[in-house]
């Protein structure tokens, strides 16, 4: 008899003896049945159940009828991930999960046990196939339905390929009878779609469903010394020293409970462990404390020589919850994926399954609900699937029994929970806009500071994975750029530098091939913003320049009509996927070239300008076409390459096969942004033709009486463009052009700042500020501590605060329109830019401080010249308090103002005379990263030219300690007109530790675009 058979025979004997015994109580029955075809692996300590194990009245256990088919699968995970998969780290382990039986009909299994109460766990699913909508009955009672076990479908819908259901069973008859069946997907279920094989592969396809079972665990139900009566814990057989611990828990003081527990030296290890778990399972106990308690408890329990069924139950549940906690707290940091081989999806869903086999009377049951509530909700947020939301609501409703008024439970049930905030007092005559702005910024600051101070790692990650972390920066602009908040700016820079140093980026773009939506984000969401906040630092300019070299040399080519188009919407820095259906240009490719817009803003780079103009005009030509029924002037959903077919490989002109269509306006608008930038730098009105045509379509749609226009018609085009995403571009054009012809359309969609500029009415601005405050005054954990996926952090305030403070319009990170940024505005001073153009600036200001407050402005759109600044009381604008003149010589010119306290002020800046200046200049630059140790122990200094003209000969001044000066000479430096960075490195006969400051071109022999980046000072 082989070892597997011997082990089975022993357990058969054990069950037979128990079935015939009388007076046998809990702790004596502990049976694990491992289902699988003969010869498949057997879980440690398990009883074999193969195809021949048929139940009979004389037998101890077996099938009611043999299932149709056995299976024995590998997990499908890579070796490293397989070893770290949460389900494989905990009882009963991989050998039970990998094999089982399935059938088109219900599967029945019986086991004879002594009459009594049991905890029964049923394991279902299959590694290699999706099993869903499973129904489980025990002794004829419905135990679970809608059980989904699928792990090979995309993560946020997939969950795990194995699910376990644990329930208490009263086996008064002496038999535990289990039936596993499946139900068809309901008509209103999102899973209905997945039962149909989609075109192009199995991404969402669940396939043919079956009943399946992997194993069954039957254990006599333990009687814990602590019981729960609703939300309260009660001592059943608990020693008196623990009563104070329970009292603290019932008062929701988890910290006190943990402190009291730490003072107790346990006599009974199991008793101590149960109370320990009650503290760890309290909803308010910090995760760090939970982990510490569980680790201590496990160590004590595992050290016990004699382990009863109750002790084994505690060990197994603690290990599961501890594993779940640790895997959740890895979030999606890159180190976690490197360590485990698992992405965040698989870790989270693995943690979810670890929490499933926790019985309702277990002291860790509330914590298991809390973890499952979080995981299912955030996976629902990431994938947008109602099935996951429903799971989360179900867990939250169950958790409410234990914590009926807890804020987190209420939030996950969809309630609005106020967030305490102590608003600063303001004088009664302070402008309402200033009071609202200050509170909105303060609340926003609290959220962003949380992310920087509590979730950001040393390498810059926030815990959502680089691809998601970078998206959060879109909402940080009011602090990072507009008000130069030190914490927010430091955090943004760490993200931008971290993603570039992560190994995922090369030559200005993603190293790995991916669709443009995701592959473009790590660079496009970080490097352009850094060009503004770290103005003049050559690193960020050159990163963006390299992106444009990818556009020229890798991504684009001439189609058969001679037009410049992207060859694909799937590409990396070094190659494109040129096979149909991906070999098509799409509007969203505008996201990839967003860095080029900012290169143009910085230097007016002529090659970058020509690239963006050429590509934009090619889309203008596509818009002029009426092929395939497309209305003239409207851009199509795609253009295939190289044949230039409108609509590419899709069925209709507005579609993209295998990707998003024209009506995904958040994506389509990226092309309009590029066209707008090309127009700004050329004045070519042809570039705006598609935008004007779309506005005409919007007018036709609004004037039409049709409801639900047919896709592809002009009215339909107008309907899909009648959105904030499209009008964001239109508002920018309106601000730049002053053209009033579409004001009637704009006003119906306008943001508060644009409405104010067109009408002088600031009421909508104030309503939007109040909306920010309202949004940040409730459910704050859902955008801070609870977040699992950082691309789902939606922080209100980006658009209105950025526009109000900087004079820009709409979403601020795509097209740089900021006219002014600030130091010193926030808690003690407020600013409202009411007008901004190339020659003037008007700002309403208010100082909340009790004494004069200094603020500093930086100008970004004023043309070079001499300007007059007048600061006057808002009530008497003709009586200025201060009048001064200053010169603007370059972008970022600074002006400091001293604001009198508690007064509403108006600041007017007007150009008095202009300077003649070349728009294309050299720009010598040095950044903090350009001083490095040389191999010889001295220093290496790198100098860049990030301008548009070659720089002639210039000097370099190295200032050391004790005013020691070293002078170097450079014969000149080319401009990066070939889109390749231009720099030169000099070895200096000075140790880097001795250098205090480096100055480039101290004699100012080179006419430059920017002088502020000509020196770098080392802080010691």
Secondary structure as GFF3:
##gff-version 3
##sequence-region A 1 1020
A	DSSP	alpha_helix	3	20	.	.	.	ID=ss1
A	DSSP	beta_strand	30	35	.	.	.	ID=ss2
A	DSSP	beta_strand	47	49	.	.	.	ID=ss3
A	DSSP	beta_strand	61	63	.	.	.	ID=ss4
A	DSSP	beta_strand	69	72	.	.	.	ID=ss5
A	DSSP	alpha_helix	79	84	.	.	.	ID=ss6
A	DSSP	alpha_helix	86	89	.	.	.	ID=ss7
A	DSSP	alpha_helix	94	97	.	.	.	ID=ss8
A	DSSP	beta_strand	99	103	.	.	.	ID=ss9
A	DSSP	beta_strand	107	112	.	.	.	ID=ss10
A	DSSP	beta_strand	116	125	.	.	.	ID=ss11
A	DSSP	beta_strand	131	138	.	.	.	ID=ss12
A	DSSP	beta_strand	141	149	.	.	.	ID=ss13
A	DSSP	alpha_helix	155	158	.	.	.	ID=ss14
A	DSSP	beta_strand	162	171	.	.	.	ID=ss15
A	DSSP	beta_strand	175	182	.	.	.	ID=ss16
A	DSSP	alpha_helix	191	194	.	.	.	ID=ss17
A	DSSP	beta_strand	211	213	.	.	.	ID=ss18
A	DSSP	beta_strand	215	220	.	.	.	ID=ss19
A	DSSP	beta_strand	226	229	.	.	.	ID=ss20
A	DSSP	beta_strand	232	235	.	.	.	ID=ss21
A	DSSP	three_ten_helix	240	242	.	.	.	ID=ss22
A	DSSP	alpha_helix	243	250	.	.	.	ID=ss23
A	DSSP	alpha_helix	254	262	.	.	.	ID=ss24
A	DSSP	alpha_helix	269	280	.	.	.	ID=ss25
A	DSSP	alpha_helix	287	302	.	.	.	ID=ss26
A	DSSP	alpha_helix	309	328	.	.	.	ID=ss27
A	DSSP	alpha_helix	334	340	.	.	.	ID=ss28
A	DSSP	alpha_helix	344	356	.	.	.	ID=ss29
A	DSSP	alpha_helix	365	383	.	.	.	ID=ss30
A	DSSP	alpha_helix	386	400	.	.	.	ID=ss31
A	DSSP	alpha_helix	407	412	.	.	.	ID=ss32
A	DSSP	alpha_helix	432	450	.	.	.	ID=ss33
A	DSSP	pi_helix	451	455	.	.	.	ID=ss34
A	DSSP	alpha_helix	466	469	.	.	.	ID=ss35
A	DSSP	three_ten_helix	470	475	.	.	.	ID=ss36
A	DSSP	alpha_helix	477	477	.	.	.	ID=ss37
A	DSSP	pi_helix	478	482	.	.	.	ID=ss38
A	DSSP	alpha_helix	486	500	.	.	.	ID=ss39
A	DSSP	beta_strand	505	506	.	.	.	ID=ss40
A	DSSP	beta_strand	509	510	.	.	.	ID=ss41
A	DSSP	beta_strand	514	515	.	.	.	ID=ss42
A	DSSP	alpha_helix	516	519	.	.	.	ID=ss43
A	DSSP	alpha_helix	521	524	.	.	.	ID=ss44
A	DSSP	alpha_helix	527	533	.	.	.	ID=ss45
A	DSSP	alpha_helix	538	550	.	.	.	ID=ss46
A	DSSP	pi_helix	551	555	.	.	.	ID=ss47
A	DSSP	beta_strand	556	558	.	.	.	ID=ss48
A	DSSP	beta_strand	564	566	.	.	.	ID=ss49
A	DSSP	beta_strand	570	571	.	.	.	ID=ss50
A	DSSP	beta_strand	584	585	.	.	.	ID=ss51
A	DSSP	alpha_helix	589	592	.	.	.	ID=ss52
A	DSSP	alpha_helix	594	603	.	.	.	ID=ss53
A	DSSP	alpha_helix	606	624	.	.	.	ID=ss54
A	DSSP	three_ten_helix	627	629	.	.	.	ID=ss55
A	DSSP	beta_strand	639	640	.	.	.	ID=ss56
A	DSSP	alpha_helix	665	680	.	.	.	ID=ss57
A	DSSP	three_ten_helix	685	688	.	.	.	ID=ss58
A	DSSP	alpha_helix	689	703	.	.	.	ID=ss59
A	DSSP	alpha_helix	714	721	.	.	.	ID=ss60
A	DSSP	alpha_helix	724	737	.	.	.	ID=ss61
A	DSSP	alpha_helix	743	749	.	.	.	ID=ss62
A	DSSP	alpha_helix	752	759	.	.	.	ID=ss63
A	DSSP	alpha_helix	763	775	.	.	.	ID=ss64
A	DSSP	three_ten_helix	780	783	.	.	.	ID=ss65
A	DSSP	three_ten_helix	790	792	.	.	.	ID=ss66
A	DSSP	alpha_helix	798	806	.	.	.	ID=ss67
A	DSSP	beta_strand	820	823	.	.	.	ID=ss68
A	DSSP	beta_strand	829	836	.	.	.	ID=ss69
A	DSSP	beta_strand	840	847	.	.	.	ID=ss70
A	DSSP	beta_strand	853	859	.	.	.	ID=ss71
A	DSSP	beta_strand	865	873	.	.	.	ID=ss72
A	DSSP	beta_strand	880	888	.	.	.	ID=ss73
A	DSSP	beta_strand	893	899	.	.	.	ID=ss74
A	DSSP	beta_strand	904	914	.	.	.	ID=ss75
A	DSSP	beta_strand	924	925	.	.	.	ID=ss76
A	DSSP	three_ten_helix	928	930	.	.	.	ID=ss77
A	DSSP	beta_strand	931	933	.	.	.	ID=ss78
A	DSSP	beta_strand	939	945	.	.	.	ID=ss79
A	DSSP	beta_strand	954	960	.	.	.	ID=ss80
A	DSSP	three_ten_helix	961	963	.	.	.	ID=ss81
A	DSSP	beta_strand	965	970	.	.	.	ID=ss82
A	DSSP	beta_strand	982	988	.	.	.	ID=ss83
A	DSSP	three_ten_helix	992	994	.	.	.	ID=ss84
A	DSSP	beta_strand	995	1000	.	.	.	ID=ss85
A	DSSP	beta_strand	1015	1017	.	.	.	ID=ss86
###
